[in-house]
């Protein structure tokens, strides 16, 4: 059997209407959306399908929405029987997407994952309000130079998304200073991100500290499939390691380049991306063009995916 990996996107991939075709055409996917409504106690599905966009963009709605849509796509592909012909060797997700990876690997249930994400989103919003910050995507800058400029400016690296795409984070004035210095150092493209705060920075430590209690109350299982953590870019299977890294993930850099590079080093060629958009496909192409990413976000994808 062919070894493959399953990958899940993070916040920013959302769009109003995502997953509606899955809901309308595949009962297994519809059941996931309806279960989310029941667990959360409000009509998340209505927000996902009908918006308005500003309501979907709120972190407390956005994160459960992306997770739900991603898991609905996974259940739809499982229901089709197409995953039975392959061996899922790894799962991984970008930031929020790590919860999809853990759920797919059987570490936690969909219901518990949803509750954790809801709590995580609220704590991150509270931390963002208490410690306002910003984030910016830096395109085409040498990694070592960027890291040093960030250190000198007093900000941090949020995401190592691709060799030529790194996201920085921190207090607004520190990020602005770093952007000015990066421009002076020759960086041509800097994009401020429309996010609620300085995610994946030390400003999120209060959220992480409070999240530990929520994590301790949720039953986790050792993973039979290797889940690659954002914190180290390496696989983890032990429950206590997973629990610790989920808290650290809130304020640590996302090691997505190392994650994909590790999979490739272990012989993975084919990956399936579950969720809205094709953000991860684009990043994987930049990290290793030899890898093949199949997208799964609508019934047509499920009918045509072949390994």
Secondary structure in CASP SS format (residue, H / E / C, confidence):
PFRMAT SS
TARGET T0000
AUTHOR 0000-0000-0000
METHOD secondary structure of the structure
MODEL  1
X C 1.00
X E 1.00
X E 1.00
X E 1.00
X E 1.00
X E 1.00
X E 1.00
X E 1.00
X C 1.00
X C 1.00
X C 1.00
X C 1.00
X C 1.00
X C 1.00
X C 1.00
X C 1.00
X C 1.00
X C 1.00
X C 1.00
X H 1.00
X H 1.00
X H 1.00
X H 1.00
X H 1.00
X H 1.00
X C 1.00
X H 1.00
X H 1.00
X H 1.00
X H 1.00
X H 1.00
X H 1.00
X H 1.00
X H 1.00
X H 1.00
X H 1.00
X H 1.00
X H 1.00
X H 1.00
X H 1.00
X C 1.00
X C 1.00
X C 1.00
X H 1.00
X H 1.00
X H 1.00
X H 1.00
X H 1.00
X H 1.00
X H 1.00
X C 1.00
X C 1.00
X H 1.00
X H 1.00
X H 1.00
X H 1.00
X H 1.00
X C 1.00
X H 1.00
X H 1.00
X H 1.00
X H 1.00
X H 1.00
X H 1.00
X H 1.00
X H 1.00
X H 1.00
X H 1.00
X H 1.00
X H 1.00
X H 1.00
X H 1.00
X H 1.00
X H 1.00
X H 1.00
X H 1.00
X H 1.00
X H 1.00
X H 1.00
X H 1.00
X C 1.00
X H 1.00
X H 1.00
X H 1.00
X H 1.00
X E 1.00
X E 1.00
X E 1.00
X E 1.00
X E 1.00
X E 1.00
X E 1.00
X E 1.00
X C 1.00
X C 1.00
X C 1.00
X H 1.00
X H 1.00
X H 1.00
X H 1.00
X H 1.00
X H 1.00
X H 1.00
X H 1.00
X C 1.00
X C 1.00
X C 1.00
X C 1.00
X C 1.00
X H 1.00
X H 1.00
X H 1.00
X H 1.00
X H 1.00
X H 1.00
X H 1.00
X H 1.00
X H 1.00
X H 1.00
X H 1.00
X H 1.00
X H 1.00
X H 1.00
X H 1.00
X H 1.00
X H 1.00
X H 1.00
X H 1.00
X H 1.00
X H 1.00
X C 1.00
X C 1.00
X E 1.00
X E 1.00
X E 1.00
X E 1.00
X E 1.00
X E 1.00
X E 1.00
X C 1.00
X C 1.00
X C 1.00
X H 1.00
X H 1.00
X H 1.00
X H 1.00
X H 1.00
X H 1.00
X H 1.00
X H 1.00
X H 1.00
X H 1.00
X H 1.00
X C 1.00
X C 1.00
X E 1.00
X E 1.00
X E 1.00
X E 1.00
X E 1.00
X E 1.00
X E 1.00
X C 1.00
X C 1.00
X E 1.00
X E 1.00
X E 1.00
X E 1.00
X E 1.00
X E 1.00
X E 1.00
X H 1.00
X H 1.00
X H 1.00
X H 1.00
X H 1.00
X H 1.00
X H 1.00
X H 1.00
X H 1.00
X H 1.00
X H 1.00
X H 1.00
X H 1.00
X C 1.00
X C 1.00
X C 1.00
X C 1.00
X E 1.00
X E 1.00
X E 1.00
X E 1.00
X C 1.00
X C 1.00
X C 1.00
X C 1.00
X C 1.00
X C 1.00
X C 1.00
X C 1.00
X C 1.00
X H 1.00
X H 1.00
X H 1.00
X H 1.00
X H 1.00
X H 1.00
X H 1.00
X H 1.00
X H 1.00
X H 1.00
X H 1.00
X H 1.00
X H 1.00
X H 1.00
X H 1.00
X C 1.00
X C 1.00
X C 1.00
X C 1.00
X C 1.00
X C 1.00
X C 1.00
X C 1.00
X C 1.00
X E 1.00
X E 1.00
X E 1.00
X C 1.00
X C 1.00
X C 1.00
X C 1.00
X C 1.00
X C 1.00
X E 1.00
X E 1.00
X C 1.00
X C 1.00
X H 1.00
X H 1.00
X H 1.00
X H 1.00
X H 1.00
X H 1.00
X H 1.00
X H 1.00
X H 1.00
X H 1.00
X C 1.00
X C 1.00
X C 1.00
X C 1.00
X C 1.00
X E 1.00
X C 1.00
X H 1.00
X H 1.00
X H 1.00
X H 1.00
X H 1.00
X H 1.00
X H 1.00
X H 1.00
X H 1.00
X H 1.00
X C 1.00
X C 1.00
X C 1.00
X C 1.00
X E 1.00
X E 1.00
X E 1.00
X E 1.00
X E 1.00
X C 1.00
X C 1.00
X C 1.00
X C 1.00
X H 1.00
X H 1.00
X H 1.00
X H 1.00
X H 1.00
X H 1.00
X H 1.00
X H 1.00
X H 1.00
X C 1.00
X C 1.00
X C 1.00
X C 1.00
X E 1.00
X E 1.00
X E 1.00
X E 1.00
X E 1.00
X C 1.00
X C 1.00
X H 1.00
X H 1.00
X H 1.00
X H 1.00
X H 1.00
X H 1.00
X C 1.00
X C 1.00
X C 1.00
END
